[in-house]
Amino acid sequence: MLKAASSLCAALLLALAGTVSAGEVTLPVPSGVLPPMIPDGNPVTSEKVALGQKLYFDPRLSKDDTVSCATCHDPLHAFAEPRPVSLGVGGAKGARNAPTVLNAAFLQEQFWDGRALTLEEQAKGPMLNPVEMAMPDHAAVEKKVQALPEYAPLFESAFGDEKVTIDRIVQAIASFERTLISVEAPIDRFLAGDTKAISAAAQRGWELFNGKARCNTCHGHVGAFPLFTDEQYHNIGVAAKEVSFEDLARQVQQHPERLDKLTHAPGVNQLGRFLVTKEQKDIGAFKTTHLRNVAKTAPYMHDGSEATLALVIEFYNRGGNPNPFLDGGMRPLALTETEKADLVALLETFTSDDLARFEKLAEHKTK
């Protein structure tokens, strides 16, 4: 049973997350799928999920009480956001599109450039990002949450006492996010043998996906890890239309001590994975996104520059944007209009059957 401090909306999440045994939550992972890794020091418990859900939807974690995790990762939009890039405190404009949080528990690395290795580490970043939640430091976050009386019983239930620390805050948020698993859709029934699960157009799209369109080069299907991503980083030319990669990389190499500030400088964020590894092969490279619920998470690419799935397919059809660091797998595809439409039809079958259940959480989102 949930303790008295647990909310009704937390109970909904636990119903989504499966059974509860001795306080620990069993995540809803289908048979044959490898479960996500959970840190030894942060088992997913019902109490932490309840606390993490409240923190996730609470804009008071931001400097001016206007931005929460759910502001940019909204249940009504498959835990993404229908903007090219997000707006933070004071209307500050970010540089990257907000990816979905659904199924993030499965990913080895977080953020478009993979700079965070865990959900806990990822959750620490936006609170201090000057164009997101803009808190001055983690101590300020701790002090602010500690002063909110409704959190005391939730921290005590989750951790044994009322003390608020940044590690406890992100452990709770990460625990909530680990329950946001949804990997059952029409495409899964089709791959399991139900030939009526998707349309004839989508079936033709599946053949293209694994053949002429070459989507499976980076988005191949693996039954035990069914997110349709290789979890690698590729320069497909999205950023090349606006920046000189060579000049930007030189800035970072000449001033490594200024990396944190340079990351937020105009254009520098387009270096992608290079900002993490400093390796030339990663200039302009960004993580291969997973394709679950992709029809619900427009706009697309790391900068939100493609408004529709049709435009994404057209981008790949022309072979991306040329630049000195373009991934060797990028090349023109010569798809017909019918073939492009078939690929869109296929991608629409990646939408999970249970999104409506998650959308109920949106009623707890502060406007």
C-alpha positions as CSV (number, residue, x, y, z in Angstrom):
1,M,0.0,0.0,0.0
2,L,1.1,3.5,-0.6
3,K,1.7,5.6,2.5
4,A,-0.7,8.4,3.3
5,A,1.6,11.0,1.7
6,S,1.3,9.3,-1.7
7,S,-1.0,11.1,-4.1
8,L,-3.8,9.7,-6.3
9,C,-1.7,10.6,-9.4
10,A,1.1,8.5,-7.9
11,A,-1.2,5.6,-7.6
12,L,-2.0,6.0,-11.3
13,L,1.7,5.7,-12.1
14,L,2.1,2.7,-10.0
15,A,-0.8,1.0,-11.8
16,L,1.0,1.8,-15.0
17,A,4.3,0.5,-13.6
18,G,3.1,-2.9,-12.6
19,T,3.1,-4.7,-9.3
20,V,4.6,-3.4,-6.0
21,S,6.4,-5.8,-3.7
22,A,8.1,-4.8,-0.4
23,G,8.0,-1.1,-1.5
24,E,9.7,-1.7,-4.8
25,V,8.1,-1.2,-8.1
26,T,8.2,-3.8,-10.9
27,L,8.7,-1.9,-14.2
28,P,6.3,-2.8,-17.1
29,V,8.8,-4.5,-19.4
30,P,7.3,-7.0,-21.9
31,S,8.6,-10.5,-22.0
32,G,11.8,-10.8,-24.1
33,V,12.8,-7.2,-23.5
34,L,15.9,-6.5,-21.4
35,P,14.9,-4.4,-18.4
36,P,16.6,-1.1,-17.9
37,M,19.6,-0.8,-15.6
38,I,18.7,0.6,-12.2
39,P,21.5,1.9,-10.0
40,D,22.2,-0.2,-6.9
41,G,21.9,2.8,-4.7
42,N,18.5,3.9,-6.1
43,P,15.9,1.1,-6.3
44,V,12.6,2.2,-7.7
45,T,10.1,2.3,-4.8
46,S,6.5,3.4,-4.7
47,E,7.5,6.2,-2.2
48,K,10.2,7.6,-4.4
49,V,8.0,7.4,-7.5
50,A,5.3,9.5,-5.6
51,L,7.9,12.1,-4.6
52,G,9.6,12.1,-8.0
53,Q,6.3,12.6,-9.8
54,K,5.5,15.7,-7.6
55,L,8.9,17.1,-8.2
56,Y,8.7,16.5,-12.0
57,F,5.5,18.6,-12.2
58,D,6.6,21.3,-9.8
59,P,7.7,24.6,-11.4
60,R,9.0,25.8,-8.1
61,L,12.3,23.9,-8.9
62,S,13.0,26.8,-11.2
63,K,14.2,30.3,-10.4
64,D,10.9,32.1,-10.9
65,D,8.5,29.2,-10.3
66,T,7.5,29.0,-13.9
67,V,9.3,26.0,-15.4
68,S,9.1,22.3,-14.4
69,C,10.4,19.1,-16.0
70,A,6.9,18.7,-17.5
71,T,7.0,22.2,-19.1
72,C,9.3,20.7,-21.8
73,H,8.5,17.0,-21.4
74,D,4.7,17.1,-21.4
75,P,2.5,14.0,-21.1
76,L,0.1,15.5,-23.6
77,H,2.9,15.4,-26.2
78,A,4.3,11.9,-25.5
79,F,6.6,13.6,-22.9
80,A,8.2,15.9,-25.5
81,E,7.2,19.4,-26.6
82,P,5.7,20.8,-29.8
83,R,8.3,23.5,-30.2
84,P,11.5,23.5,-32.2
85,V,13.4,24.4,-29.0
86,S,12.2,25.0,-25.4
87,L,11.6,28.3,-23.6
88,G,13.0,28.6,-20.1
89,V,12.8,31.1,-17.3
90,G,12.0,34.6,-18.5
91,G,11.4,33.3,-22.0
92,A,15.0,32.3,-22.6
93,K,15.3,30.2,-25.7
94,G,17.2,26.9,-25.6
95,A,19.2,25.5,-28.5
96,R,18.0,21.9,-28.7
97,N,14.7,20.2,-29.1
98,A,13.3,18.5,-26.0
99,P,13.4,14.7,-26.5
100,T,10.7,12.4,-25.1
101,V,11.2,11.1,-21.6
102,L,9.2,7.9,-22.5
103,N,11.6,4.9,-22.5
104,A,14.6,7.1,-21.5
105,A,15.2,4.5,-18.8
106,F,16.5,2.1,-21.4
107,L,19.1,4.5,-22.9
108,Q,22.8,4.2,-22.0
109,E,23.3,7.9,-22.2
110,Q,21.1,11.0,-21.8
111,F,20.9,14.3,-23.7
112,W,21.4,14.8,-27.4
113,D,25.2,14.7,-26.9
114,G,25.2,11.9,-24.3
115,R,26.9,14.0,-21.6
116,A,24.9,12.3,-18.8
117,L,25.3,8.6,-18.1
118,T,22.2,8.2,-15.9
119,L,18.8,9.7,-15.4
120,E,20.0,10.9,-12.1
121,E,22.8,12.8,-13.6
122,Q,20.6,14.2,-16.4
123,A,18.1,15.5,-13.9
124,K,20.7,17.7,-12.2
125,G,21.4,19.6,-15.4
126,P,18.2,21.6,-16.3
127,M,17.8,23.1,-12.8
128,L,21.1,25.0,-13.2
129,N,21.0,25.6,-17.0
130,P,20.6,29.4,-17.4
131,V,18.2,29.0,-20.3
132,E,16.1,26.4,-18.6
133,M,15.3,26.5,-14.9
134,A,18.1,28.9,-14.1
135,M,18.7,28.1,-10.4
136,P,22.0,29.5,-9.2
137,D,23.3,26.2,-7.7
138,H,22.1,22.9,-6.3
139,A,22.2,24.3,-2.7
140,A,19.6,26.8,-3.7
141,V,17.4,24.0,-5.1
142,E,17.8,22.1,-1.8
143,K,16.9,25.2,0.3
144,K,13.9,26.0,-1.8
145,V,12.4,22.5,-1.6
146,Q,13.2,22.1,2.1
147,A,11.1,25.2,2.7
148,L,8.0,23.7,1.1
149,P,6.2,22.0,3.9
150,E,4.3,19.5,1.8
151,Y,7.5,17.8,0.8
152,A,8.6,16.8,4.3
153,P,6.4,13.7,4.6
154,L,7.2,12.6,1.0
155,F,11.0,12.8,1.7
156,E,10.5,10.9,5.0
157,S,8.5,8.2,3.2
158,A,11.0,7.9,0.4
159,F,14.3,8.2,2.3
160,G,13.6,7.7,6.0
161,D,13.9,11.3,7.1
162,E,12.8,14.8,5.9
163,K,16.3,15.9,4.8
164,V,16.4,17.4,1.3
165,T,19.5,16.9,-0.8
166,I,20.1,17.3,-4.5
167,D,20.9,13.6,-4.8
168,R,17.6,12.6,-3.2
169,I,15.8,15.0,-5.5
170,V,17.2,13.5,-8.6
171,Q,16.9,10.0,-7.3
172,A,13.2,10.5,-6.9
173,I,12.8,12.2,-10.3
174,A,14.7,9.4,-12.0
175,S,12.6,6.8,-10.2
176,F,9.5,8.4,-11.6
177,E,10.9,8.6,-15.0
178,R,11.9,4.9,-14.9
179,T,8.2,4.0,-14.7
180,L,7.5,5.8,-18.0
181,I,8.0,2.7,-20.2
182,S,5.9,2.1,-23.2
183,V,7.1,-0.4,-25.8
184,E,3.9,-2.0,-27.1
185,A,2.4,-0.6,-30.4
186,P,0.9,-1.9,-33.7
187,I,4.5,-2.4,-35.0
188,D,5.2,-4.9,-32.2
189,R,2.1,-6.9,-33.0
190,F,3.1,-7.0,-36.6
191,L,6.6,-8.1,-35.8
192,A,5.2,-10.8,-33.6
193,G,3.3,-12.2,-36.6
194,D,0.0,-10.4,-36.8
195,T,-0.1,-9.3,-40.4
196,K,-3.3,-7.3,-39.9
197,A,-1.8,-5.1,-37.2
198,I,-0.6,-2.5,-39.6
199,S,-1.8,-1.4,-43.1
200,A,-0.5,-2.5,-46.4
201,A,1.2,0.9,-46.8
202,A,3.0,0.5,-43.5
203,Q,4.1,-3.0,-44.4
204,R,5.6,-1.7,-47.6
205,G,7.2,1.0,-45.5
206,W,8.7,-1.8,-43.3
207,E,10.3,-3.3,-46.4
208,L,11.7,0.1,-47.4
209,F,12.9,0.7,-43.8
210,N,15.0,-2.4,-44.0
211,G,16.0,-2.0,-47.6
212,K,16.0,0.9,-50.1
213,A,15.5,3.6,-47.4
214,R,18.3,2.2,-45.3
215,C,16.6,3.4,-42.0
216,N,17.8,0.2,-40.3
217,T,21.4,1.3,-40.6
218,C,20.9,3.4,-37.4
219,H,17.3,2.5,-36.4
220,G,17.4,-1.3,-36.7
221,H,15.0,-3.5,-34.7
222,V,16.4,-5.6,-31.9
223,G,13.9,-7.6,-30.0
224,A,15.6,-7.4,-26.6
225,F,16.1,-3.6,-27.1
226,P,13.1,-2.5,-29.1
227,L,13.7,1.3,-29.3
228,F,14.9,1.3,-32.9
229,T,18.1,3.1,-32.3
230,D,21.8,2.1,-32.4
231,E,22.5,4.6,-29.5
232,Q,25.4,6.0,-31.5
233,Y,26.2,9.5,-32.6
234,H,26.1,10.6,-36.2
235,N,26.7,13.8,-38.2
236,I,23.8,13.8,-40.7
237,G,24.3,17.5,-41.6
238,V,21.4,19.0,-39.7
239,A,23.5,21.7,-38.2
240,A,25.8,22.3,-41.2
241,K,23.4,24.6,-42.9
242,E,24.1,27.4,-40.4
243,V,27.6,27.0,-38.9
244,S,31.2,26.4,-39.7
245,F,32.1,23.3,-37.8
246,E,35.9,23.9,-38.2
247,D,35.7,27.4,-36.7
248,L,33.5,26.3,-33.8
249,A,35.7,23.3,-33.0
250,R,38.8,25.5,-33.0
251,Q,37.1,27.7,-30.4
252,V,36.6,24.8,-28.1
253,Q,40.0,23.4,-28.6
254,Q,41.7,26.8,-27.9
255,H,39.7,27.5,-24.8
256,P,38.8,24.2,-23.1
257,E,38.6,26.0,-19.7
258,R,35.6,28.0,-21.1
259,L,33.7,24.9,-22.3
260,D,30.7,25.4,-20.0
261,K,30.2,29.0,-21.2
262,L,30.9,28.1,-24.8
263,T,28.3,25.4,-24.8
264,H,25.7,28.1,-24.5
265,A,27.3,30.4,-27.0
266,P,25.6,30.9,-30.4
267,G,26.2,28.0,-32.7
268,V,28.7,26.2,-30.5
269,N,26.0,23.7,-29.3
270,Q,25.9,22.5,-33.0
271,L,29.2,20.7,-32.4
272,G,27.2,18.0,-30.6
273,R,29.0,15.0,-29.3
274,F,32.4,16.8,-29.9
275,L,31.7,19.0,-26.9
276,V,31.8,15.8,-24.8
277,T,34.6,13.8,-26.4
278,K,36.7,16.5,-28.1
279,E,37.3,13.9,-30.9
280,Q,37.1,15.1,-34.5
281,K,34.9,12.2,-35.5
282,D,32.2,13.6,-33.3
283,I,32.0,17.1,-34.7
284,G,28.4,17.8,-35.5
285,A,27.3,14.4,-34.4
286,F,24.1,13.8,-32.3
287,K,22.6,10.8,-30.8
288,T,20.3,8.6,-32.9
289,T,16.9,9.1,-31.4
290,H,14.6,6.2,-30.7
291,L,11.5,5.9,-32.8
292,R,8.9,5.0,-30.2
293,N,5.9,7.4,-30.5
294,V,7.8,9.4,-33.1
295,A,4.6,10.5,-34.8
296,K,3.6,12.3,-31.5
297,T,6.9,14.2,-30.9
298,A,7.2,16.7,-33.7
299,P,9.1,18.7,-34.6
300,Y,12.2,16.7,-35.3
301,M,16.0,16.7,-35.2
302,H,18.2,18.0,-32.4
303,D,17.2,21.6,-33.3
304,G,13.5,20.9,-34.1
305,S,14.2,22.1,-37.7
306,E,12.0,19.6,-39.5
307,A,8.3,20.1,-38.7
308,T,6.9,16.8,-40.0
309,L,7.8,13.2,-40.6
310,A,7.4,13.8,-44.3
311,L,10.1,16.5,-44.1
312,V,12.4,14.3,-42.1
313,I,12.1,11.6,-44.8
314,E,12.8,14.2,-47.5
315,F,15.9,15.3,-45.6
316,Y,17.2,11.7,-45.6
317,N,16.1,11.2,-49.2
318,R,18.5,14.0,-50.4
319,G,21.3,12.6,-48.3
320,G,21.3,15.2,-45.5
321,N,23.4,18.4,-45.7
322,P,27.0,18.1,-47.0
323,N,29.8,19.0,-44.7
324,P,33.4,17.8,-44.0
325,F,32.2,15.6,-41.2
326,L,29.1,14.0,-42.8
327,D,28.5,10.4,-41.7
328,G,29.6,8.0,-44.4
329,G,26.3,6.3,-44.4
330,M,24.5,9.4,-45.6
331,R,23.6,9.3,-49.3
332,P,20.7,10.2,-51.6
333,L,18.0,7.5,-51.6
334,A,15.9,8.2,-54.7
335,L,12.6,7.4,-53.0
336,T,9.4,7.9,-54.9
337,E,6.5,9.9,-53.5
338,T,4.6,6.7,-52.8
339,E,7.6,5.2,-51.0
340,K,7.9,8.3,-48.8
341,A,4.3,8.1,-47.9
342,D,4.7,4.4,-47.0
343,L,7.5,5.3,-44.7
344,V,5.3,7.8,-42.9
345,A,2.6,5.2,-42.6
346,L,5.1,2.8,-41.0
347,L,6.4,5.4,-38.5
348,E,2.8,6.1,-37.4
349,T,2.5,2.4,-36.3
350,F,5.3,3.1,-33.7
351,T,2.8,4.9,-31.5
352,S,2.1,3.1,-28.2
353,D,-1.3,1.8,-27.4
354,D,-1.3,3.2,-23.9
355,L,-0.4,6.9,-24.4
356,A,-3.9,7.9,-23.3
357,R,-3.2,6.5,-19.9
358,F,-0.1,8.5,-19.5
359,E,-1.9,11.6,-20.7
360,K,-4.0,11.6,-17.5
361,L,-0.9,12.8,-15.7
362,A,-1.1,16.1,-17.6
363,E,-3.9,17.2,-15.2
364,H,-1.1,17.7,-12.6
365,K,0.9,19.9,-14.9
366,T,1.0,23.5,-13.6
367,K,0.0,26.0,-16.3
